[in-house]
């Protein structure tokens, strides 16, 4: 939009203006919500630089957005003679690669030169192009010679900024990052977060109107450039709300915990590690209370369960990393998310939303400053929509695994037969075809034939003489004891004590599921039963890595791959009621192997299976996924494997929304 020049302003060839007087409007400390080109933005309250004009003058005016803010685009060039050809090319690239930038940000432009010569601007070619973009103010950096230019203003920044869209305050010269606000329609987030421009974050002080939903602010992708040191630069990251993040409150899915402990003063080392690799946190995401295993909707008393976008939109997102899984299935503007896995909390949502997601080898990364379930089993994983991005993320994040193996595992141990999936009658024809086709393609890729295995029988045949003969009986209560006892001792008891001391002896509310688990642990375990549970897990771990299906190999890291179906497109409606739970999960099956073995496992989406929705009355589709496990410490082998399977077309990236694929 062109502006008329008030008295005392200098018009230029581009309709540009500069004023010597300072405006008196004050900035709101916590930023502003503005609408530009029908898109809602948050202009952060913390400036990232300050713009100074010639002789200390500061830009003023041009306030046609109705606030003390002016859209600004920063452009970097290596060309010593900047022309309209390069200008149009850069704008086109910005539009193609960024969802925050659009042409309304070209109302003011700052051109920075990164070369070593004395730069110039081809004003004759640029003027009509800038005029077409509606540019009112065109500025160049201090290395440009402006005496030969008509309509170009020479300015300086207190701190050089990367290319991209910004907002500028004409009254102060302060420059702020531009964040696009997206609605959290699927209730995946607990709170949005923006950088405090130091080493922490601020809860997003901005909301746009929506039903129950929060706004999430995402920065421009143009601010970041991936490098060897920061391979995840600019990737928008969601964080499960059991990880502490400096400047943000942690809820763990519990309102009392959120308000009682307040803002955290340190970031979990695991989250700091992925941020150090370049990822940009945009908020905290929903979790089953204290990372347990509640079902929607009645078990979620304190908070509302996130919505799974797949199928009819009323299937369970699984848990406990419910928010990260739902968000990754719903929002194309979210690139990766961090969850946790103790007994399936990464893998369950990966299966329900059809994502790439992993439980790493135990000890892959620090779990300090994280709400614990059981330190013996707790791990941190990554969700992504493509194998290549998931592979890149975990190889950047986990620091203790080797990538020097030159061959792939020599065996495929397929547990699908033992689970009944070898019979098409046990699942839908579509799901069976996807599972069987993938195993056949994996056989071809690795040049090996599958071996159908029965873990229970293999234990009977090969277990140590002193070990129990029935592995299912040996491990029946292991998970229940470890998680219920550990979490009550490390979280429940201290929380009750702290809360009571500050609230005249009162007890905080705990959802029925976690509370029942804690009570079960107190009633059914003592030092001897806990020690026995640990010993049984150790017995299994030793057997798995020596006689079982998780043996190491000097050439391929893992002698074989343990593969089994994870989700088969079956429904799990969120509008059902269940009998009240009174104990933690009991029993033993494939889901528990990775945890007890301490091994890495990844869920990969294979496709979709149709079902008749009782919600929509139409045929809808749900994901079919497979679990692939390698020996402990061989996580990078899995990363390389799934990435190459995607390159070969055996695996595919998935999209967002009700269907995995757009075609």
N, C-alpha and C positions, 0 to 999 in steps of 0.2 A: 504493500500500500504506500503510495507516494504521500509525503507530508509537505505542507506549506511551510516556508521558512519564516519564523517570527522576526520581528525587529531585533537587530543586533546579532543575528546569526549570519554566517557566511555561506551563501549558496555556492556550489561547485558544479562542474560539468556533469556530475552524476546526481545532482540534487542533494549533495552531501552538506552536512552542517557541523560546525564546531562552535562552542560557546565558551567564553572565558569565565562566566559566573557559575558558582556552584548551586545546584538545586538544594532545597532544604528538606526534602522527604527523607524520612528515616526508614531503614530496612527493618523488617521484622526479624528478630534474632533467629527464630526457628524456621525460616524460609517461607516460601509462598507457593500456593497452588495457582497455576495460570493455565489458560486454554489458548493454544496457538494452532491455527489451521484445523480446528475441530478435534485436536488431540490435547489431552490433559497432561500437564507437566508439574513436577516439583522442582523448584529452583532452590537448591540447598542454602541453608542459612550461614554456612561457613565458606568464605571466599577462598578460591584456589589461586588467585592472582589479583593484581590491581593494574588497571590500565591508566597510563599517564600520557597526556598529549604534549605537544611542543610547548616548551617553556613552562612546563608544569600544569598546563591547562588540562581539564578533565572533560570528557565528552558529556554532553547533556542533550535533553530533548528527545524527540522521536518516540514518544510514549503512547503510541496508538494501541497498545495492549491494555491500557488502563491501569498500569501499575508502574512503580519505579524500576522497571526492568526493560531491557532491550535485547531481542534475539541477536546472537552473535555467532558467526562461523569462523573458526580458525583453520587456515589452510597452510600447509607446509609445502614448499617447492624446492627442487634442486635446480630448476631452470633459471639461468641468469637473465633470460628475457621472457617474462611471463606473458602468455597470449591467451586469447579466447579459446583456442583449441585445448590447451591444458586445463583451463578453467572448466570447460564443459566436461572434459574427461573426468576430472576430480569430482565434480558434482554428481556425475552419473555413477561413479564408484561409491560415493557416499550413500546415495539412494539405494543402491543394490545391496550394500553390505550392512546397513544399519537401520534399525526400526525406530530410533530416536530422532535422527536427522530427517528433516524435510526442507523444502526450498524456502519456507517462511523464515528459517534461520539465517538466510542470506540477506536479511534486512540490513545487517551490518556485517562486514567482512574484514578480517585481519589476515594479511598475507605475510608469512614468515619465510625467510630464505635460509636454507641449510647448506648452501654451497660456499665456495671460497672466493668467488669473484665479486665484482660490484654489480648487484642486480638492477634490473629495470623492469618496467611494466609497459606492455604495448597497449597504451590507453586507447588508441584508435580502434583496436579490435575488441578490447574488453568493455568499453563504455556501453555500447548497445546491448551486450550480453548481460552485464550487470543491471542495466536498466530493465531488461526483460525479466530478470529475477526479482525486481522490486528493491534492489539494493539502494539504501539511502546514505550509507556511510561506508567508504572504502578506505582502509588503513593499511599501512605497510610498516614493517619493522625498521629498526634504526639503521640497518646497513644499506637501505635503499637511498638513492639520491632523488629527492622529491622535487628539486628545483625545475627539472625538465618535465614534470608531470603536471597536468591540469586535473584538479579534482581528486587528488590523492593526499591523504593526511598521514603524516609520519608520527608514529607513537612508539611507546615502549611498554613492556610488561615488567612488573616486579619479579615475575617468575614465568619462564617460557612454558607454554601449554601445548599438549599434543593436539593434533587436528581433531575437529569435531564441533558439535553444537554446544553453545553455552548461553548463559544469560548475563547481561551486564547492567550494573546500576549506574545510570548517568550521574546520579548525585554524588557518588563516592568513587566511581571508577572500579569498584569491586566486581570481580567476575566469579560466577558460580557455575558449577556443573549443571547440566540439564539432565534430569531424570524423567523418563516417561512413566506415567502411572498406569498400571494395569489392574483391573479388578480381579480379586481372588474368588472367582465364581464357584470354585469347587471346595472352598474352605480348607485348602491345603496348608495355609500359613497360620501361624500364631501371631506373628508381627512382621512388618517390613523393617528393613534396616538400611541405613546409609552410612557411608564413611564419616568419621569425625575428623578426617584429614590429618590424623595423627597415627595411632596404632590401635584404634578401637572403632566402635560403631555407635550410632544413635538410633533409637527406635524411631521409625519414620513418623514425623509429626504431620501427617497429611492423610486425609481420607476423602474418597469420592463416594457418592451415594450409591448403595447397592444393598440387596437383601442379605443381611448377616455378614457380607463379605468385606474384607479389608482391601486397601490399595497397596500394591507392591511397586516400589520405584526401581527402575532399572537404568543404569547409566549407559551412555553411548558406547557402542562397540569400537568406535573410532579412536577412543582414548588409549587403546591398548594394542600392542604389537607382540605377538608370540616370539620367543627367542629360546636359545638353548637353556638359559638360566630360568626363564619363565615360560615353559611350554603351555601352560594353561592360561596365559594372559588374556584377560577380558571375558573368560567363561563365567557366566552368571551361575552362582552357586546358591542352592538352598541347603539349610542345615537343620537336621532333626533337633527338636527342642529338648534334648537331654545333654547336649554339648554346651558348656558355658562359653559365652562370647563377651568380651570386654565391652561394657557400656550397654548391654542388653540384659533384660531379666530372663531367667530360665523358668519354665513352668513344669517341665516333665509331665505335662498333661494334667497338672493339679493346681487349682486356683489358690489354695492356701500356701503352697510352696512358692508360687509366683510372687504373691504379695509379701510373704513373710521374709524371704531371703533377698528380695529386691535386685537391684542392678549388680551385675557381676563385675569384678575388677580385674579379671584375667581371662584370657582366651585359652581354651583347651589346646595343648600342643598339637593334637591331630588337626584341628581346624586351622591353627596358625600355619601348620605345615603346608596345607593345600592352598592357603592364601599366599604363602611365600612363593608358591609355584605360579602365581598369577591369577588364581581364581578370585572372583569378586562376589562376596557374600551379599545377597539381596534380602535375606530374612531368615527367621526361624520357622520351622515347619512342624506340623502336628504329629503327635505321638500317642500311641496307647499309653495310658497313665503309667509312668515310671518304666516304660519299655516292656510291659507285660503283654498279655494276649487277649484283650477284650474283643468282643464282637459288637458291631454296630447293631442296633442303635441304643438299646437299653443299657448296655454295660458302660456306655460313655455318659456318665452323669455330669461331670464337671465341665467338659467341653463337648462340642459336637464332632462326630466322626467325619473326616474328609470324604468327599464323594469320588468314587471311581468313575472316570469318564468313559470307560469302555462299555460296549454293549448298550443296554438301556439306561445306564447312568445310575442304577440303583442296586448294583452289586457291591459286595464288600471290597474295600481297597486292600484288605488283609492288614497285617501289622507285624511288629509294632511300628515300623517306619511308614505309617499310613500316609502322612502328609507328603513326605518326599516322593513316595510312589505315585500318589494321586496327582501331585503337581507335575511330575515328569510326564505322566500320561496325558495331561491336560494342556500344558502351556508351552508353546514353541519358543517363547522368550526366555525360558529357563533351560540352561544347557546341561547342568549336572546337579546332583543332590547327594549329600552325605547322610547315610543312615547308620544303623547299627544292627548287628546280628548276634544273638545269643543262642537262639534255637530256631531261627528261620525268619527273623524280623527284616532282613534284607530280601531274602529269597521269596518269602510270601508275597510281598507287594510287587516284586519283579514278575512273578507268575500271574498275578491278578491283573496287572496293567500291561503285561507283555513288554517288559523292559530288559535291558542288560543290567544285571546287578549281582553283586558278589558278597560272599562271606570269605574274607581272606584267611590265610593261615593264622592261627592264634599267635599273638605277639607281633603281628605285622606292623602295628603302630601303637603309640601310647594311647591309653584310655584314661589318663589323668584328667581331672576337671570335667568328668563326664558322670552323669547319674548312673550308678552301677546296677546291674542285675546280678551277675556273678563274674568276678574277675577271672575265674577259671575258664569262662566261655565267651566273655564279651569281646566283640571285634567291631571294626569300623569299615563300612563298604561304600561303594559309589554306584549310583544309578546313572544310566545314560540311555539314549535312544539309538545309538549305533555302536557296533562292536569296536570300530576304530577309535571313537572318542573314549569309550570306556577303557580300552587298552592304553591309550595315551594317558588318561587320568591316573590309573592305578600305578603305572610305571613311573610317573612323576611323583606320586604321593608316597608310595611305600619305598623306603630307602634301604631295606636290608635283604633284598632278594637278588640273586644272580640272574643275569640274562645271557650268560655265555654258553648256553647249551646249543648244540648244533643240530640235534635230531629231535624228533617227536617221539612220544611214548609208543611202545611196540604192541600194546594190547588194548582192546576195548572190552571192559567188563560191564555188560549190560544187565542191569537189575530190573529192567522192564518186564522180562519174562516171569521173574519171581513175583512181581506185583500184579500179574494178570494182564498186562498190556499187550502181550503177544497174541491175545485172542481178541479179534475185532468185536466180539460180543460184549467185552468189558468196557468199551467206550464207543464214541460215535465213529462211523466210517471215516469222516473227515479228520478227526483227531488221530485215529490210528494210522491213516495214510501219512500224515505229517511226521509222526514219530518214526515210523518205519523208514520213510524216505530219508530223513535226516541220518539215521543210523547207517543206512546203506551208503549215503554220500560221505559220511565220516570214514567208513571202511575204505572207500575208494581213495579218499584224500590221504589217509595214513598207510594205505597198502597193507591192511591187516583185516582179518575177519573178526567179527564180534564173538565174544564168549558169553553166552547167557549164564548168569550166576545167581545163586541163592545164598545170600550172606549167612542166614541162619544155619543152613546145612554145611556151609564151608567152615563155620565155627565149630560145629559138632565134629567135623572130620579132622580139624587141624589145631584145635586149641591146646594150650599147655595142660599137662596132666593135673596140675594143682588148681586150674581155673574151673569155674562152674561149667557144667555141660550145656546149659541153656543160656545163650547170650541175651535173649529177650528177658528172661527172669533176672539175670545179673544186672541189667541196666534199666529195669522197669521204673525204679524211683530215682535214678541218678540225677536226671535233669530237675525233677521236682525238689529234691533235697538241696542241691547246690544253689539253685536260684532263690528258693524261698528263704533259706537260712541266710545266705549271703546278703540278699537285699534288705532283709529286716535288720541284720546286724550293722550294715554299712549305711543304710538310708533310713529305714523305718524308725528304729529306736532313737537315733540322734534327732530326727525330725520331731518325733513326739516329745522328746525331752526339751528341745529348744523352744518349741511352740508352747508347751505347758508353762515353761518358766516365764514367758512373756505374756501369757494370757490367762493368768490366775488358774492354772491347772487344766485348762481346756484341751481337748483333743482336736486336731485338724481333721477335716473330712477326707476320707480315702475312698476311691471307687470300690464297689463290692468285689471286683475281680482281684486286684492286688491285695486287698485286705484279707480275703479268703486264703490266698496263697501264703501270706505271712503267718496267719493263724495256723494253717496246716503245718507249716514248717516248725513252728514252736511246739505243736502238739505231737508231731511224728518224728522229730529228729533230736538227737543229742550229739555229743562229741564223737561217740563211737559210730553212730549211723552216718554222720557227715564224713568221718574218716573212711568208712567203708565205701561210700559213694565215690570219693576221690580215688581210692584204690581200685575200684572197679573200672573207672574211666581210664586210669593208667594202664590197667591190664589190657583193656581193649585197644588203647593207643599203641602199645607195644606190639600186640598181635597184628594190628592193621598194617604196621610198617615193616613187619618181618615175614608174616605168613599170609596176611590178608591181601587186599587189593590196592594198598597204598604204599607199595614198596618203592624206595628211591632207586635211582639209576645214575651211574656216573656220566653217561653220555646224554641222556634225555631228561635228567632230573627225576622224572617219574617213570617207573617201568610201564605203567598203564594208566588208563583213564577209567574212572568209575562213573557210569552214565545211567541216569534213570529219569523217567518222566516226572515233571514237577506239576504242571497244570494241564488239564485236558479239555478246557472249554466248558466245564461244568458250572452251573449257577450257584451263587451264594448270596441270596437276596438280603439286603440290609433292612427290610421291613418285616423280618421274622422275629418271634420271641423264643427265647431258649429257657430251659430250666436253669435256675441260679447255680453258678459254679461254687464248689466248696473245696477245691484242691487244684494244685498246679497240674500241668500236663503229665500224664503217666504213660509208660510204654516205650517201645523202641522200634524205630523203622528207619528208612533211608534218610529222612530229614535230620536225624540226630548224628549220623555218622561223621560228617565234617567237623562238628563241634567236639565230639569225643576223640576223634583222630587228630584234631588240631590242624586239619587240612584245608586248603583253599578250594572253593567251589563257586562256579558262576552259573547263573540262569541265563539261557539264551532263548529268545522268541523264535518260534518256527512258523507260525501262521495263526489262523483263526478257525474256530468251529462254530457252526450255526446252532441256535436254539430258539425256541418259541417263547418270547418274553411274556410273562404274566403282567408286566407293567405296561408295555406299549401295545400288546396284542399283535406284534409283528415279529418276523424273524430278525433276530439280532445276532451279533457275533462276539465271541470271547476268545482270549488268547490261549494258545497251546504252546507250552514251553518245555525245555529239557534242562536238566542239571548235569553239569560236567565237573568232575572233581579230579584233582591231581594229588600227588603225594605232598606232604607238608613241606612248605617252603618253595613250591614250584608254581607260585602264582603268576610269575612272568611267562612261564610256558603256556599257561592258560590264556594270558593276554595276547601273546603272539599267535596262538592257535586260532582264537575266535576272530582276530583281526584278519588273518589270512583266509579263514572260511568266508568272511564277508567279501574279501577281494575276489574270491572265486564264485561268488553268487550263491553259495550254500546257505549263508545267513544274510539277512537284509536289515538295513536301518528301518526303524518304525517311525510313524508319525504321531500326532496328537489327535485326541478326539475319540469318537465312538469306535472307529475302525483303526487297525494297526497300519494299514496301507491305504494310500489314496487311490490306488488302481489295482 
